Amino acid sequence: MKAKLHKENLPSPALLDHLVTNSTISPYSDKLMLSHKADMFSMKIRSMGNSMAVNGRKDIGLLYGKGLMNVALYAEDAAEILIEHGWMEQPPHAADRNKLATE
């Protein structure tokens, strides 16, 4: 996808290759890194969805759709690992108004 966008002189997502180090010791916990990566996946999905929505070209829209599918699979894997290790927190829920009314 990035090559197609570059060839067509369209803006493309920035590469983060320069941020990779050769260190073999992690300064952060696995839980923190995976949670951060899962959050980055959600930002990437939102960004690609916005790009697809405002893009008028069908061929580029299809590339974004394929990219969304790949990122969604990574996000699902990350969520499964978080759940498997008990690291995923339960999101806040709305109060049960019927239960509150009977108390």
One Martini backbone bead per residue (centre of mass of N, CA, C, O) as a GRO file, in nm:
protein
  103
    1MET     BB    1   0.059   0.062  -0.023
    2LYS     BB    2   0.293   0.265   0.011
    3ALA     BB    3   0.393   0.244  -0.284
    4LYS     BB    4   0.136   0.346  -0.420
    5LEU     BB    5   0.123   0.621  -0.283
    6HIS     BB    6   0.404   0.717  -0.372
    7LYS     BB    7   0.362   0.687  -0.682
    8GLU     BB    8   0.097   0.897  -0.657
    9ASN     BB    9   0.168   1.133  -0.459
   10LEU     BB   10   0.073   1.038  -0.172
   11PRO     BB   11   0.002   1.022   0.137
   12SER     BB   12   0.180   0.852   0.403
   13PRO     BB   13   0.274   0.665   0.638
   14ALA     BB   14   0.494   0.658   0.877
   15LEU     BB   15   0.792   0.544   0.965
   16LEU     BB   16   0.950   0.353   1.259
   17ASP     BB   17   1.247   0.240   1.218
   18HIS     BB   18   1.425   0.455   1.385
   19LEU     BB   19   1.313   0.331   1.678
   20VAL     BB   20   1.493   0.091   1.650
   21THR     BB   21   1.684  -0.124   1.839
   22ASN     BB   22   1.962  -0.347   1.964
   23SER     BB   23   1.832  -0.424   2.214
   24THR     BB   24   1.770  -0.706   2.461
   25ILE     BB   25   1.649  -0.506   2.678
   26SER     BB   26   1.366  -0.437   2.850
   27PRO     BB   27   1.223  -0.140   2.998
   28TYR     BB   28   0.947  -0.295   2.977
   29SER     BB   29   0.664  -0.442   3.009
   30ASP     BB   30   0.458  -0.653   2.848
   31LYS     BB   31   0.193  -0.516   2.926
   32LEU     BB   32   0.264  -0.229   2.833
   33MET     BB   33   0.344  -0.289   2.538
   34LEU     BB   34   0.077  -0.429   2.450
   35SER     BB   35  -0.115  -0.202   2.523
   36HIS     BB   36   0.015   0.007   2.339
   37LYS     BB   37  -0.015  -0.152   2.074
   38ALA     BB   38  -0.324  -0.176   2.081
   39ASP     BB   39  -0.364   0.132   2.068
   40MET     BB   40  -0.221   0.168   1.795
   41PHE     BB   41  -0.417  -0.005   1.634
   42SER     BB   42  -0.665   0.177   1.682
   43MET     BB   43  -0.541   0.426   1.547
   44LYS     BB   44  -0.496   0.294   1.269
   45ILE     BB   45  -0.790   0.225   1.210
   46ARG     BB   46  -0.895   0.514   1.227
   47SER     BB   47  -0.710   0.635   1.009
   48MET     BB   48  -0.794   0.446   0.774
   49GLY     BB   49  -1.096   0.511   0.784
   50ASN     BB   50  -1.068   0.812   0.725
   51SER     BB   51  -0.918   0.782   0.455
   52MET     BB   52  -1.140   0.616   0.314
   53ALA     BB   53  -1.373   0.828   0.344
   54VAL     BB   54  -1.208   1.074   0.178
   55ASN     BB   55  -1.168   0.891  -0.056
   56GLY     BB   56  -1.231   0.875  -0.421
   57ARG     BB   57  -1.072   0.611  -0.467
   58LYS     BB   58  -1.107   0.276  -0.520
   59ASP     BB   59  -0.816   0.159  -0.512
   60ILE     BB   60  -0.739   0.286  -0.239
   61GLY     BB   61  -0.977   0.177  -0.072
   62LEU     BB   62  -0.894  -0.122  -0.103
   63LEU     BB   63  -0.623  -0.096   0.040
   64TYR     BB   64  -0.740  -0.004   0.309
   65GLY     BB   65  -0.916  -0.253   0.356
   66LYS     BB   66  -0.682  -0.455   0.367
   67GLY     BB   67  -0.532  -0.313   0.598
   68LEU     BB   68  -0.759  -0.333   0.807
   69MET     BB   69  -0.762  -0.640   0.823
   70ASN     BB   70  -0.470  -0.677   0.924
   71VAL     BB   71  -0.490  -0.500   1.180
   72ALA     BB   72  -0.730  -0.651   1.310
   73LEU     BB   73  -0.573  -0.915   1.354
   74TYR     BB   74  -0.364  -0.795   1.546
   75ALA     BB   75  -0.565  -0.688   1.756
   76GLU     BB   76  -0.683  -0.964   1.827
   77ASP     BB   77  -0.422  -1.092   1.928
   78ALA     BB   78  -0.370  -0.888   2.153
   79ALA     BB   79  -0.633  -0.938   2.309
   80GLU     BB   80  -0.586  -1.241   2.364
   81ILE     BB   81  -0.329  -1.202   2.531
   82LEU     BB   82  -0.448  -1.017   2.747
   83ILE     BB   83  -0.662  -1.222   2.843
   84GLU     BB   84  -0.479  -1.470   2.904
   85HIS     BB   85  -0.314  -1.285   3.133
   86GLY     BB   86  -0.514  -1.073   3.274
   87TRP     BB   87  -0.472  -0.757   3.150
   88MET     BB   88  -0.759  -0.696   3.085
   89GLU     BB   89  -0.978  -0.456   3.137
   90GLN     BB   90  -1.277  -0.357   3.244
   91PRO     BB   91  -1.499  -0.169   3.131
   92PRO     BB   92  -1.713   0.062   3.182
   93HIS     BB   93  -2.043   0.069   3.306
   94ALA     BB   94  -2.357   0.107   3.322
   95ALA     BB   95  -2.599   0.157   3.521
   96ASP     BB   96  -2.847  -0.027   3.690
   97ARG     BB   97  -3.151   0.116   3.718
   98ASN     BB   98  -3.336  -0.113   3.818
   99LYS     BB   99  -3.166  -0.191   4.065
  100LEU     BB  100  -3.161   0.091   4.197
  101ALA     BB  101  -3.480   0.117   4.230
  102THR     BB  102  -3.499  -0.149   4.431
  103GLU     BB  103  -3.303  -0.042   4.679
   0.00000   0.00000   0.00000
